[in-house]
Structure formats: structure tokens, C-alpha cells
Amino acid sequence: MSTRGPLYGSVESGGTKMLCLLGTGPDDVAAHMRFPTGEPGPTLARVVAFFREATADHGPPAAVGVASFGPLELRRSHPRYGFVTNTPKPGWSNVDVQGRLARELGVPVTIDTDVNGAALGEGRWGAARGLETFVYITVGTGVGGAAVVGGRPVRGLVHTEIGHVAVARQPGDGFAGNCPFHGDCLEGMASGRAAAARWGRPAEELAGQELRRAVELEAAYLAEGLRNVVYCTAPERIVIGGGMSVLPGLFPLVRAELAKRLAGYPGLPEQEADDFVVPAALGSMAGPAGGLVLAARAATIARQDGASPDDTSPDAAAADAAQNRANVAQNRVYADRPRHEENRTHGRRTGETAISDSVRLETDVRAWLLHDALPGDSVRHARPLPGGYTNESIMLTTRRNERYVLRRYGSGGGGTAVRRNPCEVEAALLTRLRGRVPVPELVAADPDGRATGRPALVYRFVQGVMLSGPLADASPEGADSLGREVGAALARIGMFALPGPGYFEEASLVPRPARRDVTSDLPEFVERRLSAARHPDGRPGGTGRAAQRLSSSDVATLRWLAERSARPCAAVCGQRSLVHNDFNPKNVLVERRGDDRWQVAAVLDWELAFSGSPLVDVGNMLRFADDYPTAFSRGLTDAFQAGGGLLPPDWPRISRALDLFALTDILTRPPDDDLFARARVVMLRHAAHERGLRRSPSNQISPFI
């Protein structure tokens, strides 16, 4: 270990693993530790423990730099600077990573994205060493990129998203792309996930002609994206890392394809040189090395009490000095509040006597909880739980350290023509299904809202994580286990028979109107939604976000799909099984039962349930199947059938048709832009598949598997 210069701390915070190190550079490491990324509280506690132990052996770091998964709030003027924001990783949304580490370690801490961190590492010690302006792109499961200009990663409202630039489709390439937001952007066409979807297996398993074609397409799409990068950022060099970058013969092809697309403009010889587009040099050490660069800059701030962590020039010092002090003050303010990550791990402060954090319950709600729902106990802490667009769920922690969930309901009906009480329906289902299907234990309900002002119920908290979390990172064995558990639960739901098809109005769970199948009027349903979602001037497209996003072409496609899907829906008319009707990964909690073994802990949010075909729930769960491991979908359908569920030969098409009801709701009443974009991609893929069936009716290959 070298003793020259101060020691710095680095944290590479990834979606599946954390790497902490203490040192001065990638070849000069005093201590390091790698461990899985778990819930925020314990994970950050392990980071703190590592640096405290390393400090005892080697001395303290002058500062710590964090290169983290995101998205992140990186505006230093923002009160939530250093927070992970709305991430799909369960439990990590709204977690103050930078603030907590700064408070507990007592040294300057700065944070940036993992891709920006890797770029800084390559700029300091790797393939872009000595350059002021360059671009780093990682092409792995997804595609990420960082533009470094004047030695600083470019960012404004958010960090750069090079992976989502538009690329021209290559001749003869019929692959639709698999970006959930844009379909055929750079990530949708060139990522490792895209290659696996295109070829049916990971790129590293390809050989022969398939491998040659895969390399050609990869080079072409990367060159398409790099043309945008060259003209927008004028880099001195482009560095490419990630698993796809090791495809044999890739870089000479990328350089040749890029030269063709630049077409002699601006005609700089540097852009045609072999060192203009190069492979990354640091490999897996790029991110941790970038953390050391960030730490060094944070230490400079501390010495100068001025310059920004990403710019140590004198001109930046005065502008950022006051903000640095404001961030410290803001951290002190947040330190006096219960932290989100502490809540996730159920951490509690001694002497806490009032309901705290971001939820303050009304007097009538607290009275109902005290006297009716939780007699003999009282709530001392309440916080919101993620998910839900119409109703809200609140975690309650009592003085007896018991945990419950309070569900409060918005306007009822779920968009149906039936006057229904969703709270009463959900309470009845939780009672009837208990012991047959994994559901929470109902404690109390106020279905009419007479005591609480709006319908509400309370059930016991169920330990588990949203299915979407482990599903994103699962091994093939883990994905198969998840799929089989979910499929078995779905089969048990479908075995619950009802008097007839239709929606439930109240606790009797007798469908109304009698024997009216709710999946029999898809074209009419679509027209009602489109009519309700028109612009004030009469143009179709929807209100709010939908008004800005749903084009006339989209409306035509949706109508065409509805007409095409009416016949598959008719094939299951009259079925009278219980249907959850919102059966997706955010409403399924799972628990680990060993290495790559899982079980369903609970199925949540039953307020939209009705009587009909279980294939509705199959379509719900597999709506975004392109984002899931293949083993999950296969495990789900195998276990569903093994549990007594029926899958007719054309079940994929029927499931897609039935899911069009939910897709139409999302497209015409989108809760947010991201979900709208993903739903639109699914709609366009379904349309492409239907057109393929029209040309070749014998083609029944499922896009789900």
C-alpha cells in the first residue's frame, strides 16, 4: 500500500451489489468489501461499518465518493440533493444516500450516477486519460452513457440518457425493440436485453452466422447512436464498456459504420483514427475508480470551502460555497426527522410519542383506529406505502410494535357501469379468501366511511417485497421459482367459483347485473374511454398527459385492436372464476425461502376484482413479459396448469385481448408518463402481432414466452 497522498473512500452502489474501498487509485487499495444490495437501512449501515473498520486499520478517508444506481437528485441547490428518487428497486425510492453517509461518517461525501462515476474513472486512469472532453458508454443489460465536457459530467435537470437516443432501423431487421418507453431506441435495439430478445438467448451464447449477424447489427446501431453523440458533444474520444462491448470484431466494425454515417462531415482525421472509438480499460474497476475521483473533488471542496464537487476551478468556488453550507444545514434538518430508510427497516426513535413523518391522520381516523380497529393499542407512527393511483395505503406502527396497513379508498367503481363499493368488495374477499389464497388478514373495515370520512379498512402488515424487485435481478433458477409460485397462486384464485360473470357491488360478491359478462363489449368499452378522453375541441387523445401523448394514429390502432380482439374475448365469455383484475408485480409480495427459492407472501389490492376468465390475470401479469426472464413466464404457465388452471391453445392471444381493457384505461387515463409510454409500446407490439396473424393465421407463437 502506497503512503503517498491522502486516502479516499469509494462506494459503487449497484442494483444488486455494493463495492466499498479505501485507497488512492485502482492499483492502490488499502481495504475493500463487496456485499449484496439489500434494504437501504442495513445496506448503508454496512457501508458505514466498513469505513469505520477501515479507518481503524488505515486511517480516515479525506472524503467519500458514491457512484450509484438511480435515478438520483443531483441538483446541489435542491433540498433533496443526494437522494435516490423514483427507482424501481424496492425500498430505495426517496432514500437520502449522500446525507446519511455524510452524517454518520463525518467526512465530505459527494454522489453521482454509476455511469458518470465510471466515466470519471476512465478519464483519470483508463481509456480517456488526459482528455477533457469524451463520452463513456456502457452497453450491458441496458445502455447508459456519460458525456464529460471540460472534465465534468454533463447534467442539468437530470443526468444524460444516451441509451434512449433515436436510431434508424437497419434494413431487414424486423425486431421491434424492447425499450419499455421507446421500443426501438439505442437501448431497445443494442442492449444485452435486446440481443437476448432478438436471438432467443444471450449474445455470449451465439455462434456462427448468428454471431456474425449479431455483431453487424450491434455495430450498426451503436454507430447510429454515436453519430448523435459526435454531433451533440464533439468528444475527443468515445469509450465503450459493458458486456456487449466484448463481442468479437465489434470495434473495427463500429469505427467503419460510424465513418459511413458521418459521411466526411466535419471531416476531422481524429474521428477516423483507431483511437477515436475504443474499449474501456478499467473493466469492473471503472465505477469504484470514479468514486475515488468524486471523493478527491469533495475533499477539495472541504479545503477550499467553495468549488463544486465536479469543478475545482476558482470561478465556481464563490457560486457553490453558500450552497454547500446550505446542504449541510439541510442535512441537519433532515437528521431531526425519521428517515425513509429507517422506516423501511422499521427503525424507531425512543421517546417518539406522536404520529410522525409525512402522514398526519385526521382526528376521526385516529379515533376509529383507537376505539374500533385497534382497541387497546394506539398508532405512534404512520407513513405512506408506494403504489396505488386511486387509493392510498399507509403503514401503521403501534405502541405495541405491531404493524398494520390502513387502506383508504378514492372514488369507487373502478371505471365500471356498476355502482360498487370497492372497500366493501375488498374486505369481503380478504375474509373469504383467507386460508385459500395468500392474502393479508383483515382487522377492521369502515366500508361506508361513516366513522372515517371515506371508506377504509385495516389489515395486518405482511412481510415481503414486491415481485418486481427480485424479478428484475433473478437468476434463471430464481425466475423459475418466482414464476411457479405466482402461477400456483393464480390457479388458486381461479378455482374460486362464483354464481355468474360480472362485477361485484358489495359484500355478497354476487355479480351485477346478473350474468352480464364484463369482457363482452371491448370495442364499446374502448369507444367509451376514447369519448371520455377527448380534447376540449373534440380531438381524440385524452386529458392531461394523455392529451399530449395519444396521437390520432394511436387511436386508430387501439380501435383496430379492439375490433380484432373482440372474437378472442368472446371465446371465454360466460366464465365465472374469481379475477383479481390488477394482477401485476406491484400487487404481489414474495419472500425468499433459500437460494433461488421464493414463495408468494400475499396478493394485495382486490378492489377491482370481478367474476370472469382467469386469463385476464394471466394477461395482466405477462403484459410486460419482455422485461422478465423467460424462465418466469414458463414457470408461471406450467404451475398455473398444474394447479388446475386451463390454458387453451390460443391462450396468448386471448390473454392479450383481455388485457386490452386495462391497457385502454392506462392509455386514456394515464397515471404517469412512464406507464403511458410502456403501455403504448405494448399496444403497438400487440398490433404488430395481430397483423402477423392476419397474414399467417397459423402463427400462434406467444410473445409472452
Secondary structure by P-SEA (a helix, b strand, c coil): cccccbbbbbbbccccbbbbbbcccccccccccccccccaaaaaaaaaaaaaaaaaccccccbbbbbccccccccccccccccccccccccccccaaaaaaaaaaccbbbbbcaaaaaaaaaaccccccccccbbbbbbccbbbbbbbcccccccccccccccccccccccccccccccccccccccccccaaaaaaaccccccccccaaaaaaaaaaaaaaaaaaaaaaaaccccbbbbbcccccccccaaaaaaaaaaaaccccccccccccccccccccccaaaaaaaaaaaaaaaaaaaaccccccccccccccccaaaaaaaaaaaaaaaacccaaaaaacccccccccccccccccaaaaaaaaccccccccccbbbbbcccccbbbbbbbccccbbbbbbbbccccccccccccaaaaaaaaaaaaccccccccccccccccccccccccccccccccccccccccccaaaaaaaaaaaaaaaaaaaacccccbbbbcccccccccccccccccaaaaaaaaaaaaccccccccccccccccccaaaaaaaaaaaaaaccccccccccccccccccccccbbbbbccccbbbbcccccccccccccaaaaaaaaacccccccaaaaaaaaaaaaaaccccccaaaaaaaaaaaaaaaaaaaccccaaaaaaaaaaaaaaaaaaaaaaacccccccccc
